[in-house]
Amino acid sequence: MAAAATTVLVVRTVNAALTGSVRAAGRLFATRLYITALVITHRLANTRAADRIMVLDHGRVVQTGTYDELRSQRGLFKELHDLQEAPVAR
């Protein structure tokens, strides 16, 4: 039996201003077209809708899980997320 063809959408977010459109596009493609979306981002809030998140550190996978799972665990994801979400001192 031949394997079904899989379509993969790769999105790399570079500019914070693009994050809203990237999230919308990712949801649209993943839900309407039933494809795999690979999103590469530094803004961890962009990963909320992901089925699975893989956290890389120096090219190695150091954590995997959902957004909520990774937020509740000690580790690199929570550390970086907390830094990104911290209020900016003025």
MDAnalysis code that builds the backbone (N, CA, C; Angstrom):
import MDAnalysis as mda
import numpy as np

u = mda.Universe.empty(270, n_residues=90, atom_resindex=np.repeat(np.arange(90), 3), trajectory=True)
u.add_TopologyAttr("name", ["N", "CA", "C"] * 90)
u.add_TopologyAttr("resid", np.arange(1, 91))
u.add_TopologyAttr("resname", ["MET", "ALA", "ALA", "ALA", "ALA", "THR", "THR", "VAL", "LEU", "VAL", "VAL", "ARG", "THR", "VAL", "ASN", "ALA", "ALA", "LEU", "THR", "GLY", "SER", "VAL", "ARG", "ALA", "ALA", "GLY", "ARG", "LEU", "PHE", "ALA", "THR", "ARG", "LEU", "TYR", "ILE", "THR", "ALA", "LEU", "VAL", "ILE", "THR", "HIS", "ARG", "LEU", "ALA", "ASN", "THR", "ARG", "ALA", "ALA", "ASP", "ARG", "ILE", "MET", "VAL", "LEU", "ASP", "HIS", "GLY", "ARG", "VAL", "VAL", "GLN", "THR", "GLY", "THR", "TYR", "ASP", "GLU", "LEU", "ARG", "SER", "GLN", "ARG", "GLY", "LEU", "PHE", "LYS", "GLU", "LEU", "HIS", "ASP", "LEU", "GLN", "GLU", "ALA", "PRO", "VAL", "ALA", "ARG"])
u.atoms.positions = np.array([
    [0.845, -1.179, 0.000],
    [0.000, 0.000, 0.000],
    [0.887, 1.238, 0.000],
    [0.658, 2.125, -0.916],
    [1.462, 3.343, -1.017],
    [1.040, 4.340, 0.049],
    [2.009, 5.076, 0.562],
    [1.730, 6.114, 1.562],
    [1.045, 7.297, 0.894],
    [0.112, 7.910, 1.612],
    [-0.560, 9.097, 1.086],
    [0.407, 10.267, 1.032],
    [0.258, 11.092, 0.026],
    [1.101, 12.280, -0.093],
    [0.737, 13.257, 1.018],
    [1.733, 13.890, 1.586],
    [1.526, 14.872, 2.648],
    [2.032, 16.212, 2.160],
    [1.228, 17.244, 2.374],
    [1.633, 18.601, 2.040],
    [2.109, 19.274, 3.308],
    [3.256, 19.911, 3.244],
    [3.820, 20.602, 4.397],
    [3.996, 22.073, 4.048],
    [3.418, 22.939, 4.868],
    [3.579, 24.384, 4.735],
    [4.632, 24.812, 5.741],
    [5.698, 25.445, 5.283],
    [6.749, 25.930, 6.173],
    [6.642, 27.443, 6.238],
    [6.488, 27.968, 7.461],
    [6.373, 29.408, 7.680],
    [7.432, 29.802, 8.685],
    [8.216, 30.796, 8.345],
    [9.239, 31.310, 9.255],
    [8.884, 32.749, 9.571],
    [8.635, 33.029, 10.860],
    [8.299, 34.403, 11.233],
    [9.570, 35.134, 11.617],
    [9.798, 36.246, 10.970],
    [10.978, 37.050, 11.239],
    [10.575, 38.375, 11.874],
    [9.464, 38.901, 11.443],
    [9.024, 40.218, 11.861],
    [7.822, 40.084, 12.790],
    [7.883, 40.684, 13.968],
    [6.795, 40.600, 14.936],
    [5.485, 41.124, 14.370],
    [5.537, 42.055, 13.440],
    [4.322, 42.618, 12.857],
    [3.577, 41.592, 11.999],
    [4.245, 40.546, 11.603],
    [3.625, 39.531, 10.763],
    [2.919, 38.447, 11.567],
    [3.085, 38.430, 12.859],
    [2.617, 37.295, 13.645],
    [1.120, 37.061, 13.529],
    [0.300, 38.098, 13.521],
    [-1.137, 37.911, 13.399],
    [-1.520, 37.261, 12.096],
    [-0.935, 37.716, 11.004],
    [-1.254, 37.140, 9.704],
    [-0.703, 35.728, 9.578],
    [0.431, 35.476, 10.193],
    [1.010, 34.134, 10.156],
    [0.116, 33.160, 10.915],
    [-0.374, 33.574, 12.083],
    [-1.272, 32.713, 12.859],
    [-2.537, 32.424, 12.061],
    [-3.098, 33.447, 11.467],
    [-4.326, 33.268, 10.690],
    [-4.085, 32.344, 9.499],
    [-3.002, 32.561, 8.795],
    [-2.690, 31.721, 7.637],
    [-2.448, 30.282, 8.063],
    [-1.741, 30.099, 9.143],
    [-1.474, 28.752, 9.649],
    [-2.753, 28.019, 9.995],
    [-3.668, 28.702, 10.686],
    [-4.956, 28.074, 11.046],
    [-5.755, 27.748, 9.793],
    [-5.790, 28.682, 8.854],
    [-6.540, 28.463, 7.622],
    [-6.004, 27.256, 6.868],
    [-4.708, 27.242, 6.632],
    [-4.122, 26.141, 5.872],
    [-4.280, 24.810, 6.595],
    [-4.001, 24.788, 7.885],
    [-4.037, 23.531, 8.631],
    [-5.453, 22.982, 8.751],
    [-6.449, 23.852, 8.916],
    [-7.804, 23.360, 9.124],
    [-8.569, 23.148, 7.820],
    [-8.332, 23.970, 6.836],
    [-9.091, 23.852, 5.586],
    [-8.445, 22.883, 4.597],
    [-7.157, 22.821, 4.602],
    [-6.469, 21.994, 3.617],
    [-5.936, 20.695, 4.206],
    [-6.040, 20.527, 5.506],
    [-5.573, 19.306, 6.180],
    [-4.117, 18.998, 5.851],
    [-3.292, 19.990, 6.070],
    [-1.864, 19.813, 5.825],
    [-1.098, 19.995, 7.125],
    [0.149, 19.671, 7.075],
    [1.047, 19.901, 8.195],
    [1.666, 21.277, 8.022],
    [1.580, 22.108, 9.062],
    [2.203, 23.435, 9.021],
    [3.382, 23.424, 9.980],
    [4.550, 23.686, 9.476],
    [5.759, 23.794, 10.284],
    [6.045, 25.277, 10.438],
    [5.879, 25.794, 11.652],
    [6.071, 27.213, 11.912],
    [7.341, 27.391, 12.723],
    [8.259, 28.167, 12.211],
    [9.520, 28.459, 12.895],
    [9.400, 29.876, 13.417],
    [9.436, 30.029, 14.741],
    [9.189, 31.344, 15.322],
    [9.983, 31.539, 16.605],
    [10.282, 32.791, 16.883],
    [10.887, 33.156, 18.167],
    [9.817, 33.644, 19.130],
    [8.663, 34.060, 18.611],
    [7.545, 34.518, 19.449],
    [6.733, 33.305, 19.873],
    [6.911, 32.878, 21.104],
    [6.294, 31.643, 21.557],
    [4.774, 31.715, 21.605],
    [4.210, 32.914, 21.715],
    [2.753, 33.060, 21.676],
    [2.191, 32.592, 20.332],
    [3.013, 32.580, 19.290],
    [2.572, 32.116, 17.971],
    [2.293, 30.617, 17.949],
    [2.701, 29.910, 18.980],
    [2.572, 28.453, 18.989],
    [1.315, 27.969, 19.701],
    [0.469, 28.870, 20.180],
    [-0.723, 28.474, 20.967],
    [-1.605, 27.456, 20.276],
    [-1.823, 27.575, 18.984],
    [-2.746, 26.688, 18.272],
    [-2.091, 25.403, 17.774],
    [-0.820, 25.228, 18.033],
    [-0.102, 24.060, 17.522],
    [-0.533, 22.774, 18.227],
    [-0.626, 21.701, 17.462],
    [-0.902, 20.386, 18.045],
    [0.301, 19.876, 18.824],
    [1.489, 20.165, 18.304],
    [2.718, 19.756, 18.972],
    [3.782, 20.818, 18.753],
    [4.504, 21.120, 19.816],
    [5.599, 22.088, 19.757],
    [6.886, 21.339, 20.058],
    [7.900, 21.612, 19.273],
    [9.224, 21.046, 19.521],
    [10.157, 22.209, 19.818],
    [10.755, 22.200, 20.989],
    [11.657, 23.268, 21.420],
    [13.085, 22.832, 21.109],
    [13.768, 23.665, 20.334],
    [15.153, 23.366, 19.966],
    [16.110, 24.245, 20.754],
    [17.217, 23.679, 21.150],
    [18.296, 24.419, 21.799],
    [19.600, 23.962, 21.170],
    [20.262, 24.854, 20.464],
    [21.503, 24.535, 19.746],
    [21.311, 23.345, 18.808],
    [20.143, 23.309, 18.116],
    [19.887, 22.280, 17.130],
    [19.373, 20.965, 17.673],
    [19.179, 20.855, 18.974],
    [18.687, 19.617, 19.578],
    [17.304, 19.838, 20.168],
    [16.433, 18.856, 20.015],
    [15.105, 18.923, 20.611],
    [15.254, 18.685, 22.119],
    [14.824, 19.694, 22.909],
    [14.958, 19.592, 24.363],
    [13.607, 19.450, 25.069],
    [12.515, 19.763, 24.383],
    [11.179, 19.623, 24.935],
    [10.184, 19.426, 23.815],
    [9.113, 18.695, 24.090],
    [7.984, 18.594, 23.169],
    [6.699, 18.594, 23.984],
    [5.645, 19.081, 23.366],
    [4.347, 19.092, 24.029],
    [3.458, 20.159, 23.434],
    [2.302, 20.360, 24.058],
    [1.398, 21.425, 23.637],
    [1.825, 22.714, 24.332],
    [1.221, 23.795, 23.910],
    [1.518, 25.095, 24.522],
    [1.270, 25.043, 26.032],
    [0.101, 24.543, 26.428],
    [-0.239, 24.488, 27.854],
    [0.677, 23.549, 28.630],
    [1.011, 22.413, 28.034],
    [1.926, 21.484, 28.702],
    [3.287, 22.129, 28.941],
    [3.821, 22.779, 27.916],
    [5.153, 23.380, 28.041],
    [5.157, 24.576, 28.984],
    [4.055, 25.310, 29.025],
    [3.955, 26.435, 29.974],
    [3.939, 25.947, 31.426],
    [3.419, 24.746, 31.656],
    [3.297, 24.244, 33.025],
    [4.544, 23.487, 33.499],
    [5.477, 23.227, 32.608],
    [6.699, 22.501, 32.956],
    [7.869, 23.462, 33.131],
    [8.778, 23.089, 34.003],
    [10.032, 23.842, 34.042],
    [10.840, 23.469, 32.811],
    [11.476, 24.458, 32.223],
    [12.281, 24.176, 31.044],
    [12.462, 25.424, 30.209],
    [13.117, 25.248, 29.076],
    [13.473, 26.358, 28.210],
    [12.246, 27.094, 27.686],
    [11.194, 26.364, 27.290],
    [10.001, 27.016, 26.753],
    [9.412, 27.982, 27.776],
    [9.182, 27.516, 28.992],
    [8.592, 28.365, 30.030],
    [9.507, 29.545, 30.348],
    [10.787, 29.299, 30.428],
    [11.749, 30.366, 30.734],
    [11.691, 31.469, 29.676],
    [11.726, 31.084, 28.404],
    [11.692, 32.076, 27.329],
    [10.322, 32.736, 27.231],
    [9.270, 31.967, 27.408],
    [7.916, 32.523, 27.353],
    [7.737, 33.578, 28.435],
    [8.155, 33.270, 29.652],
    [8.012, 34.217, 30.755],
    [8.798, 35.499, 30.492],
    [9.964, 35.376, 29.881],
    [10.747, 36.564, 29.520],
    [10.017, 37.403, 28.473],
    [9.419, 36.751, 27.493],
    [8.717, 37.472, 26.424],
    [7.443, 38.140, 26.924],
    [6.788, 37.551, 27.891],
    [5.522, 38.076, 28.378],
    [5.680, 39.025, 29.555],
    [6.886, 39.190, 30.074],
    [7.113, 40.072, 31.225],
    [6.845, 41.525, 30.832],
    [6.262, 42.294, 31.749],
    [6.031, 43.714, 31.453],
    [7.352, 44.451, 31.235],
    [7.331, 45.395, 30.334],
    [8.521, 46.193, 30.037],
    [8.591, 47.352, 31.027],
    [9.738, 47.473, 31.696],
    [9.931, 48.581, 32.645],
    [10.080, 49.889, 31.880],
    [9.416, 50.927, 32.373],
    [9.507, 52.229, 31.699],
    [10.142, 53.244, 32.605],
])
